Amino acid sequence: MSFEGIYGQDKQLAVLRRSMDKGRIPHALLFHGMRGIGKRTTALAFAKTLLCDRLDACGLCPACRKVESGNHPDVVVIVPQGQFIKIEDIRDLRNQMRFRPLEGRKRIIILVDAERMNIASANSLLKTLEEPSLVNVLILISSRPYQLPMTILSRCQKLRFHPIPADVVARYLEEKIGLDRKTASVLAASSGGSIGRALEMHGESYLARRKQFIEKICEGFSDPMKGILFAGDFGKDRKEIQLRFEILKNWYRDLLVYKETGGTERLIHHDFAEAIQSMAGGMTPSEILRAIDTIEWAYNALEKNANKQLTLEAMTFKLSGQA
């Protein structure tokens, strides 16, 4: 069975291979883990394998080509419409599952962001799970499985997908996107183990924005005016603010890693190793830990709708040792 194109999830793929080899495919599976690590890609590859005319996801037969193009009548993908997965979609799904598949041996239903079912949708799906069918395979995909009702969780075989090692993410970016090794390495280190996140960063010119922000961090905050300007540089867009907090937290994490290990191989911002060495040299481990706590405090305060400018300025003054 081929799972070509899926990186860093060998154990998860082995579980699916065993289920097919033994002829014991669960009627309901839960693929869970952080975003962008291959859950949906794996679900579609599994569907292709189950429906392949040659039993090996050959990629050449009509069934494989239909799955790849999103046109196979026995592969149903349900995604949230707005904030929730609509109950109408679940009811339509239940009606389809009453009948035999149209072309293949199985019907595969993939629920993306399954935790976004409201109570009515979840209760409707539960009725389907309570009456499993041999020809229907339901795959729930979730990055927040704890938000799913326990009654649904208990009826699914759970398969956890883990963050992908940075070197594997970098290899994907080189092989599939054609990035040079240095760019791929930096994006991979910043992605948190998510290929999807790395691709998103590449598309958003992340490296250029990151470089500008790190240069401001390196300038320091000892001058109160610089601190105020630095606080203002976080921007107004929620996503942009979160991005800058992520860079800032990783920066101080790198300072601590270097301070404790004396090495640069585990740094996230390894292309700024000299600046990290210089800044870490002027701080004690306790000071770095206090800085990390300060950044976490500010981030949590903003998540609770604290005044953005005042919170960021207070954070900057604390990081500079002025408060």
NORPEHU-V165634 format. One record per run of one state. SS is the DSSP state (A for helix, B for strand, O for the rest). FROM is the first residue (numbers start at 1). TO is the last residue. Records with the same first field share a line. If there is no record, write none. Layout:
SS = FROM-TO  FROM-TO
This chain:
O = 1-9  22-27  33-38  52-61  70-74  79-80  82-83  86-86  98-106  112-113  118-118  130-135  143-144  148-149  154-156  161-165  178-180  191-194  204-205  220-223  233-237  262-269  282-284  304-307  320-323
A = 10-21  39-51  62-69  87-97  114-116  119-129  145-147  150-153  166-177  181-190  195-203  206-219  224-232  238-261  270-281  285-303  308-319
B = 28-32  75-78  81-81  84-85  107-111  117-117  136-142  157-160
